[in-house]
Amino acid sequence: KDRTDGLRYQKSGGYYMKKNVTIKMRESMEATPIAHLVQLANQFQSQVYIEMDTKKVNAKSIMGMMSLVLTRGTEVTIDAQGDDEEKAVVAIEDFLTK
């Protein structure tokens, strides 16, 4: 099944991918789940960001991710750029919607 239904954009220096996701996790995004999300993001070469409202944070930064209040039903945008951007977007989406 093709899960890369995010939007792909072109800008100087290459392409990047964005996908809107509604958080469906049952547990709240406190320290442990945030740490797991940061570890997951760090498995990819691509730059990975989470956007919420007017805030955009590096998904590989524990301090940045802790600054977001991610709760069930919140809509965020996953923004990735790099060689494995599609894999990164799908993996982060899976994590946030399981």
Disulfide bonds with the S-S distance in Angstrom:
none
